[in-house]
């Protein structure tokens, strides 16, 4: 068992109360390997958590503490900070509502502030519903925008999708497909490769190996189906190699993940959102993690959504949420070790 003093503190925000988040939060707090890997400070409403625990058939042993002095509760048991801000009677199961969005945004904001002020070494959250979040926070484009707003972060942040065998990074993300080609540049691809390498190293890969996907069918087939591979993607790869990166491509997008698994690449850099997301979710929908790279602290969540259709049925799979906590713990421990060695 890991010594308590070596475990990072992870602020865990309860997500949308109308979906599977209460159940997943309860399941996470009951897992022995999570207890060994991290000290969890969960944030939400205890009444909502207790309903999730009942749904999962669990009885939780948690220390209760206030936001102001949760550290005094010690690390023997996980801690729950009860904000007391949502009556279960006001939850409309399976529906995106203002009440649900208000609950989730406050939990998330609180967790981010704990990490921002050094009281937690990482942040995780069970699934949000973006529609509900926008009801409560009209400027909520995505988690990256919200994080920047809350902690005033102005650096570069990107979403990574993570499975045990391969990561997916992307050059463009939440933009129309019609804008992807014009958004590509040598500089943009190089920046993503730099961030991908840094995040892989934070996760424990000392010499990351990265595959790069092409944009066009058959990676352009020598210019027959587009010139982006020749004019932009290829030169970016050469520039990265000149900087010492272990990177290869561009490979056709329809085989790049097969190549990555076969040849031991730790990550695939794709040119747009669904180019990588489809492959990753096919390979491990119940295990996939979304990690926000580039922040001063690790931020991880399961890659799946709120699963309104199975809310309250007690059948939610905790696999991806578990992997999110374990990844955040590894990254936080490595970051702490690097800081101590500096």
C-alpha positions as CSV (number, residue, x, y, z in Angstrom):
1,X,0.0,0.0,0.0
2,X,1.2,3.5,-0.8
3,X,2.2,5.6,2.2
4,X,-0.4,8.3,2.9
5,X,2.2,11.0,2.9
6,X,3.1,10.2,-0.7
7,X,-0.4,10.4,-2.1
8,X,-1.3,13.5,-4.0
9,X,-4.5,15.4,-3.0
10,X,-7.0,15.3,-5.9
11,X,-10.0,17.6,-5.8
12,X,-12.9,15.6,-7.3
13,X,-15.9,17.6,-8.5
14,X,-19.3,15.9,-8.7
15,X,-20.7,16.3,-12.2
16,X,-24.2,16.5,-13.5
17,X,-26.6,15.2,-10.9
18,X,-29.2,14.1,-13.4
19,X,-26.9,11.5,-15.0
20,X,-24.5,8.8,-13.7
21,X,-22.1,11.2,-12.0
22,X,-23.4,10.7,-8.4
23,X,-23.1,6.9,-8.8
24,X,-19.7,7.2,-10.3
25,X,-18.5,9.5,-7.6
26,X,-19.6,7.0,-5.0
27,X,-18.0,4.1,-6.7
28,X,-14.7,6.0,-7.0
29,X,-14.7,6.8,-3.3
30,X,-15.1,3.1,-2.5
31,X,-12.2,1.7,-4.6
32,X,-9.2,0.4,-2.7
33,X,-6.7,1.2,-5.6
34,X,-7.9,4.8,-5.7
35,X,-7.4,5.0,-1.9
36,X,-3.9,3.8,-2.4
37,X,-3.1,6.1,-5.2
38,X,-4.6,9.4,-4.0
39,X,-6.2,11.3,-1.2
40,X,-9.6,12.4,-2.6
41,X,-11.3,15.6,-1.6
42,X,-14.7,15.3,-3.1
43,X,-17.0,18.3,-3.6
44,X,-20.7,18.4,-4.0
45,X,-23.9,17.9,-1.9
46,X,-23.8,15.0,0.5
47,X,-27.5,14.2,-0.2
48,X,-26.8,13.8,-3.9
49,X,-23.8,11.7,-3.2
50,X,-25.7,9.5,-0.8
51,X,-28.3,8.9,-3.5
52,X,-25.6,7.8,-5.8
53,X,-24.1,5.5,-3.2
54,X,-27.6,3.9,-2.6
55,X,-27.9,3.5,-6.4
56,X,-24.6,1.7,-6.5
57,X,-25.4,-0.4,-3.4
58,X,-22.5,1.2,-1.3
59,X,-22.0,2.6,2.1
60,X,-19.3,5.2,2.1
61,X,-16.8,5.9,4.9
62,X,-15.8,9.5,4.4
63,X,-14.5,12.3,6.6
64,X,-16.7,15.5,6.5
65,X,-14.9,18.8,6.4
66,X,-15.4,22.4,5.5
67,X,-13.9,24.1,2.5
68,X,-11.9,26.4,4.7
69,X,-10.0,23.7,6.7
70,X,-10.5,20.3,5.0
71,X,-6.8,19.7,5.6
72,X,-7.5,19.2,9.3
73,X,-9.5,16.1,8.5
74,X,-6.3,14.2,7.8
75,X,-5.6,11.7,5.0
76,X,-6.7,8.4,6.7
77,X,-10.1,8.7,4.9
78,X,-11.2,10.5,1.8
79,X,-12.8,13.8,2.5
80,X,-16.2,15.2,1.4
81,X,-16.9,18.9,1.3
82,X,-20.6,19.4,1.5
83,X,-21.6,22.6,-0.2
84,X,-25.3,21.8,0.6
85,X,-26.4,23.5,-2.6
86,X,-28.9,21.0,-4.3
87,X,-31.9,19.3,-2.8
88,X,-32.4,15.8,-4.4
89,X,-36.0,16.7,-4.9
90,X,-34.9,19.4,-7.4
91,X,-33.1,16.9,-9.6
92,X,-34.9,16.0,-12.8
93,X,-33.2,12.7,-13.6
94,X,-32.2,12.4,-17.3
95,X,-32.7,16.1,-18.0
96,X,-30.3,19.0,-18.5
97,X,-31.4,21.8,-16.2
98,X,-30.3,25.0,-14.7
99,X,-30.2,23.4,-11.3
100,X,-28.0,20.7,-12.5
101,X,-25.7,23.0,-14.3
102,X,-25.4,25.3,-11.3
103,X,-24.5,22.4,-9.1
104,X,-21.8,21.1,-11.4
105,X,-20.3,24.5,-12.2
106,X,-20.0,25.4,-8.5
107,X,-18.3,22.1,-7.8
108,X,-15.9,22.4,-10.7
109,X,-15.1,26.0,-9.8
110,X,-14.3,25.0,-6.2
111,X,-12.1,22.2,-7.3
112,X,-10.2,24.4,-9.7
113,X,-9.6,27.0,-7.0
114,X,-8.3,24.5,-4.6
115,X,-5.7,23.4,-7.2
116,X,-4.9,26.9,-8.3
117,X,-4.1,27.9,-4.7
118,X,-2.0,24.8,-4.1
119,X,-4.4,23.0,-1.8
120,X,-4.8,20.1,-4.3
121,X,-2.3,18.7,-6.8
122,X,-4.8,17.6,-9.4
123,X,-8.5,18.0,-10.4
124,X,-10.9,15.4,-11.6
125,X,-14.6,15.4,-12.3
126,X,-17.4,13.0,-13.1
127,X,-19.2,13.8,-16.3
128,X,-20.8,17.2,-17.0
129,X,-23.6,18.0,-19.4
130,X,-22.6,20.9,-21.5
131,X,-26.2,22.0,-22.1
132,X,-26.8,22.2,-18.4
133,X,-23.5,24.0,-17.8
134,X,-24.4,26.6,-20.4
135,X,-27.7,27.3,-18.6
136,X,-25.7,28.1,-15.5
137,X,-22.7,29.8,-17.2
138,X,-23.7,31.2,-20.6
139,X,-20.0,31.6,-21.7
140,X,-19.4,27.9,-21.2
141,X,-17.9,26.7,-24.5
142,X,-16.1,23.8,-23.0
143,X,-14.0,22.9,-19.9
144,X,-10.9,24.6,-21.3
145,X,-12.7,27.9,-21.5
146,X,-14.2,27.5,-18.0
147,X,-10.8,26.7,-16.5
148,X,-9.2,29.7,-18.1
149,X,-12.0,31.9,-16.8
150,X,-11.9,30.6,-13.2
151,X,-8.1,30.7,-12.6
152,X,-7.1,33.4,-15.1
153,X,-4.9,31.0,-17.1
154,X,-3.7,32.4,-20.4
155,X,-1.4,29.6,-21.6
156,X,-2.1,27.0,-24.2
157,X,-4.4,24.1,-23.1
158,X,-5.4,21.2,-25.2
159,X,-7.6,18.1,-24.7
160,X,-5.9,14.7,-24.9
161,X,-7.8,11.4,-25.1
162,X,-6.0,8.7,-23.3
163,X,-6.2,4.9,-23.3
164,X,-3.7,2.6,-21.7
165,X,-1.9,1.8,-24.9
166,X,-2.1,5.1,-26.9
167,X,-2.9,8.8,-26.5
168,X,-4.7,11.0,-29.0
169,X,-3.7,14.6,-29.4
170,X,-5.2,16.9,-32.1
171,X,-4.2,20.1,-33.9
172,X,-7.7,21.5,-34.2
173,X,-10.6,20.6,-31.9
174,X,-14.0,22.2,-31.5
175,X,-14.3,23.9,-34.9
176,X,-16.3,23.2,-38.0
177,X,-14.8,20.6,-40.4
178,X,-14.9,23.2,-43.1
179,X,-12.3,25.3,-41.2
180,X,-9.8,22.5,-40.5
181,X,-7.5,22.7,-43.5
182,X,-7.2,26.5,-43.3
183,X,-6.3,26.2,-39.6
184,X,-3.3,24.0,-40.2
185,X,0.2,25.4,-40.2
186,X,3.7,24.2,-39.5
187,X,3.7,26.3,-36.3
188,X,0.4,24.9,-35.1
189,X,1.5,21.3,-35.6
190,X,4.8,21.9,-34.0
191,X,3.1,23.5,-31.0
192,X,0.9,20.5,-30.5
193,X,3.9,18.1,-30.8
194,X,5.7,20.1,-28.1
195,X,2.7,20.0,-25.8
196,X,2.1,16.3,-26.5
197,X,5.7,15.4,-25.7
198,X,5.6,17.4,-22.5
199,X,2.4,15.8,-21.3
200,X,3.6,12.3,-22.1
201,X,6.7,12.9,-20.1
202,X,4.6,14.2,-17.2
203,X,2.7,10.9,-17.4
204,X,6.0,8.9,-17.2
205,X,7.0,8.3,-20.8
206,X,10.7,9.5,-20.8
207,X,11.2,9.2,-24.5
208,X,7.8,9.5,-26.2
209,X,7.2,8.1,-29.7
210,X,4.5,10.1,-31.6
211,X,2.8,9.2,-34.9
212,X,1.2,12.0,-37.0
213,X,-1.9,11.5,-39.1
214,X,-2.4,13.1,-42.5
215,X,-5.4,15.2,-43.3
216,X,-6.5,13.8,-46.7
217,X,-7.4,10.3,-47.9
218,X,-4.3,8.1,-48.1
219,X,-2.3,11.0,-46.6
220,X,-2.8,12.9,-49.8
221,X,-1.3,10.1,-52.0
222,X,1.7,12.2,-53.0
223,X,-0.4,15.2,-53.7
224,X,-3.2,13.5,-55.7
225,X,-5.8,14.2,-53.0
226,X,-4.5,17.4,-51.4
227,X,-1.2,19.2,-50.7
228,X,-1.4,19.7,-46.9
229,X,0.8,16.6,-46.2
230,X,3.5,17.9,-48.5
231,X,3.3,21.6,-47.7
232,X,2.5,21.7,-44.0
233,X,2.4,18.3,-42.1
234,X,5.6,16.9,-43.5
235,X,7.7,20.0,-42.9
236,X,6.3,20.2,-39.3
237,X,7.4,16.6,-38.7
238,X,10.9,17.3,-40.1
239,X,11.1,20.4,-37.9
240,X,10.2,18.4,-34.8
241,X,12.8,15.7,-35.7
242,X,15.4,18.5,-36.0
243,X,14.5,19.4,-32.4
244,X,15.1,15.8,-31.3
245,X,11.5,14.5,-31.2
246,X,10.8,10.9,-31.9
247,X,8.0,11.5,-34.4
248,X,7.0,9.9,-37.7
249,X,4.4,10.4,-40.4
250,X,2.2,11.6,-41.9
251,X,0.3,8.3,-42.0
252,X,-3.1,7.7,-43.5
253,X,-5.7,8.4,-40.9
254,X,-7.5,5.2,-41.5
255,X,-4.5,3.1,-40.5
256,X,-2.5,5.4,-38.2
257,X,-3.9,3.9,-35.0
258,X,-3.3,0.4,-36.1
259,X,0.3,1.4,-36.9
260,X,0.6,3.1,-33.5
261,X,-0.5,-0.1,-31.6
262,X,1.7,-2.3,-33.7
263,X,4.8,-0.2,-33.7
264,X,4.7,1.1,-30.1
265,X,3.8,4.7,-30.6
266,X,2.6,6.3,-27.3
267,X,0.5,8.9,-29.1
268,X,-1.2,9.8,-32.3
269,X,-1.5,13.5,-33.4
270,X,-4.5,13.9,-35.5
271,X,-5.6,16.9,-37.5
272,X,-9.1,17.3,-36.2
273,X,-11.5,16.1,-33.5
274,X,-13.3,13.1,-34.9
275,X,-10.3,11.8,-36.8
276,X,-9.0,10.6,-33.5
277,X,-12.1,10.4,-31.3
278,X,-13.8,7.8,-33.4
279,X,-10.8,5.5,-33.2
280,X,-10.3,6.0,-29.5
281,X,-13.9,5.4,-28.5
282,X,-14.0,2.3,-30.6
283,X,-10.9,1.0,-28.9
284,X,-12.0,1.8,-25.3
285,X,-15.2,3.7,-24.7
286,X,-15.4,2.5,-21.1
287,X,-11.7,3.1,-20.4
288,X,-11.0,6.4,-22.2
289,X,-9.9,9.5,-20.3
290,X,-9.9,13.1,-21.3
291,X,-6.9,15.0,-20.0
292,X,-6.4,18.8,-20.2
293,X,-2.7,19.3,-21.0
294,X,-0.8,22.5,-20.4
295,X,-2.2,23.6,-17.1
296,X,-0.2,24.0,-13.9
297,X,-1.9,20.9,-12.5
298,X,-3.3,17.7,-13.9
299,X,-6.9,17.8,-14.9
300,X,-8.6,14.5,-15.9
301,X,-12.1,13.2,-16.5
302,X,-13.8,10.1,-18.1
303,X,-14.1,10.6,-21.9
304,X,-17.8,9.5,-21.9
305,X,-20.8,11.6,-21.1
306,X,-23.6,11.8,-18.5
307,X,-25.4,8.7,-19.8
308,X,-28.9,10.1,-18.9
309,X,-30.4,6.9,-20.3
310,X,-29.0,4.7,-17.5
311,X,-29.1,7.2,-14.7
312,X,-30.3,5.7,-11.4
313,X,-30.1,2.1,-12.6
314,X,-27.0,1.2,-10.7
315,X,-25.2,-0.1,-13.8
316,X,-22.7,2.7,-14.7
317,X,-19.2,1.4,-15.5
318,X,-16.6,3.2,-13.3
319,X,-13.7,2.1,-15.5
320,X,-13.0,5.4,-17.3
321,X,-13.5,7.4,-14.1
322,X,-11.1,5.2,-12.3
323,X,-8.5,5.5,-15.0
324,X,-8.9,9.3,-14.9
325,X,-8.1,9.4,-11.2
326,X,-5.1,7.1,-11.5
327,X,-3.7,9.1,-14.4
328,X,-4.1,12.4,-12.5
329,X,-2.4,10.8,-9.5
330,X,0.6,9.6,-11.6
331,X,1.0,13.0,-13.2
332,X,0.7,14.8,-9.9
333,X,3.3,12.6,-8.2
334,X,5.7,13.0,-11.1
335,X,5.3,16.8,-11.1
336,X,5.9,16.9,-7.3
337,X,9.1,14.8,-7.8
338,X,10.4,17.1,-10.5
339,X,9.7,20.1,-8.3
340,X,11.5,18.5,-5.4
341,X,14.5,17.7,-7.6
342,X,14.7,21.2,-9.1
